[in-house]
Amino acid sequence: MAAAKKGELVSRPPKKAEYEIRFATSDARKGWQDLVATIRNSMTDTWDFLTQTPLSTTPTNYRLKGDLGIISRGGKTFERWQHKPTMKGTARVWYYVEGRTVFLEQVHTSHPNETK
């Protein structure tokens, strides 16, 4: 283990019952950082939701339909979900779940054209 640097951010450890969140793409990482910079409180709520109940259907969290509803990664097929960080905003987080890991596949700062 590398030595810690002064000021290094301490990651929140997940509880045993929680899901882990990982980026599936570098674009998702950039989108996530952009949303955290603009709607931090909502993204904190998004983090909590995705680590606790990512497979729950709610008005702001649901499976995508049709061709958008399926994603293939590493020879496996997964259901693609969409989460809206805010009820009235246009940002969207697309993700899939494998085991106890939520993979952020696309993070849109505005409504994606594919679902308009």
C-alpha positions in Angstrom: 0.0 0.0 0.0 1.4 3.4 -1.0 2.0 6.0 1.7 -0.8 8.5 2.2 -0.3 12.1 1.1 -1.3 15.0 3.3 -4.7 16.2 2.2 -5.5 13.0 0.3 -9.3 12.4 0.1 -10.6 9.6 2.2 -13.2 7.5 0.3 -16.3 6.5 2.1 -16.2 2.8 2.8 -19.4 1.0 1.6 -21.4 -1.0 4.2 -21.6 -4.7 3.6 -25.1 -4.5 2.3 -24.4 -1.6 -0.1 -23.4 -1.7 -3.7 -20.0 -0.4 -4.9 -20.0 2.2 -7.6 -17.4 2.1 -10.5 -17.0 4.0 -13.7 -17.5 1.9 -16.8 -16.1 4.6 -19.1 -13.9 7.7 -18.9 -16.7 9.8 -20.3 -18.9 8.7 -17.4 -16.2 9.9 -15.0 -16.1 13.3 -16.7 -19.9 13.6 -16.7 -20.0 12.6 -13.0 -17.4 15.2 -12.1 -19.3 17.9 -14.1 -22.5 17.1 -12.3 -20.9 17.1 -8.9 -19.5 20.5 -9.7 -23.0 21.9 -10.6 -25.5 19.9 -8.5 -23.5 18.5 -5.6 -26.3 17.9 -3.2 -28.4 16.0 -5.7 -25.3 13.9 -6.7 -24.8 13.0 -3.1 -28.4 11.8 -3.0 -27.7 10.0 -6.3 -24.7 8.3 -4.7 -26.8 7.2 -1.7 -29.5 5.8 -3.9 -27.2 3.9 -6.2 -25.2 2.4 -3.3 -28.4 1.3 -1.5 -31.2 0.6 -3.9 -30.0 0.8 -7.6 -32.6 -1.8 -8.8 -35.6 0.0 -7.4 -38.1 1.5 -9.8 -39.2 5.0 -8.8 -40.3 8.1 -10.7 -36.6 9.1 -11.0 -35.1 5.6 -11.4 -36.1 3.0 -14.0 -35.0 0.6 -16.7 -34.6 2.1 -20.1 -36.8 0.6 -22.8 -36.3 -1.0 -26.2 -32.8 -1.1 -27.7 -31.5 1.3 -25.0 -32.6 -1.1 -22.3 -29.9 -3.7 -22.9 -26.1 -3.3 -22.8 -23.4 -5.9 -23.5 -20.1 -5.8 -21.7 -17.4 -8.5 -21.7 -19.7 -11.0 -23.5 -22.4 -10.5 -20.9 -25.8 -8.7 -21.3 -27.2 -6.4 -18.6 -30.3 -4.3 -18.1 -29.5 -0.6 -18.5 -31.0 1.7 -15.9 -31.6 5.5 -15.9 -31.4 7.7 -12.8 -32.5 11.4 -12.8 -30.5 13.2 -10.1 -33.2 15.9 -9.9 -36.9 15.6 -10.6 -37.1 18.6 -12.9 -33.5 18.7 -14.2 -32.3 17.2 -17.5 -29.2 15.3 -16.2 -29.3 11.6 -16.5 -27.1 8.7 -15.2 -27.1 5.5 -17.2 -25.8 2.4 -15.4 -26.0 -1.3 -15.2 -25.5 -3.7 -12.2 -23.3 -6.7 -12.1 -23.4 -8.5 -8.7 -23.0 -5.9 -6.0 -21.4 -3.3 -8.3 -23.1 -0.4 -10.1 -21.2 0.5 -13.3 -21.8 4.1 -14.4 -21.8 3.7 -18.2 -23.0 7.2 -19.3 -23.5 10.4 -17.3 -25.3 13.1 -19.2 -25.3 16.7 -18.0 -28.4 17.3 -20.1 -31.1 15.1 -21.5 -29.6 12.5 -23.9 -30.9 12.7 -27.5 -31.5 9.0 -27.6 -34.4 9.3 -25.1 -36.1 12.5 -26.4 
